[in-house]
Amino acid sequence: MKRITLHYLQKLKEKGEKITCLTAYDASFAHVLDQAGIEILLVGDSLGMTVQGHDSTLPVTIENMVYHSQAVSRGSQRAFLIADMPFMSYTTPEQALQNAACLMQVGQVHMVKLEGGRWLIETIQRLTQCGIPVCGHLGLTPQSVHQLGGYRVQGRSISAAEQLRHDALALQGAGISLLVLECIPTQLAKELTQELSIPTIGIGAGKECDGQVLVLYDLLGITREKIPSFAKNFLQETDSIENAIIYFIREVKEGSFPSAEYSFS
């Protein structure tokens, strides 16, 4: 199986075919997701909550991310691999470059993901100049949960929506190749997806994004805490983990997930 590339993902956007993405933290699940046909595996810092048992992503270290990225890399053959840059691992362009290089060289991922808006422009430019692809992340950014006042929908006011729009365009201009939009109104996500030339991946951002991502443990209904309102337990409708993943892929590709029930207005 050939590895999926950024070029391939860009072509999916241009053709109007939805992109599927799920989190992965180990080789076994990476293999299952890979075989099912998931296009992107995200080694998310959500592992702090799903695997390590913390109440946020903040305690996750770059060493943790490298370790889990290595495992996911070993378990997959086809999917495009993205790793989160954890909290306080990219406060300066120099620090970001060192940590991103480690994720690429040692963790064997193909792209790193950073949370934040225009303040990241210099960092993104530095990384991309050195050949490190970058995925942006706007809307609800879990690493800033205390600053945001909790896990709340973002971009509902006119001013907040405009700020998100300016940030998205600025990040694209700086060189990001993908953009995750989390917990924003469906209409805003639709407008951003139409304005941007790069693919958008939504989570709690409606079905108009170019692709969808969920935390794997939410999809399987095994999260310790309450499953987020935008996440669907696909295992309830099937008889196996493999079929739950296949159902997710099918519903995303068909455009039936996320429905209004799993979106915000």
Protein Blocks (a to p, Z undefined) as FASTA:
>chain_A
ZZddfklmmmmmmnopacdddddfbfklmmmmmmnopabdcddfklmmmmnopabfklpc
fklmmmmmmmmmmmpckbccdddddehilmbfklmmmmmmmmmmmnopabdcdeddfklm
mmmmmmmmnopacdddehjdfklmmmnopacdehkamklmmmmmmmmmmmmmnopabdcd
ehiafklmmmmmmmpmbdcddehkajkbmbdcddfklmnopafbacdfkbccfklmmcbf
klmmmmmmmmmmnopaccfklccZZ
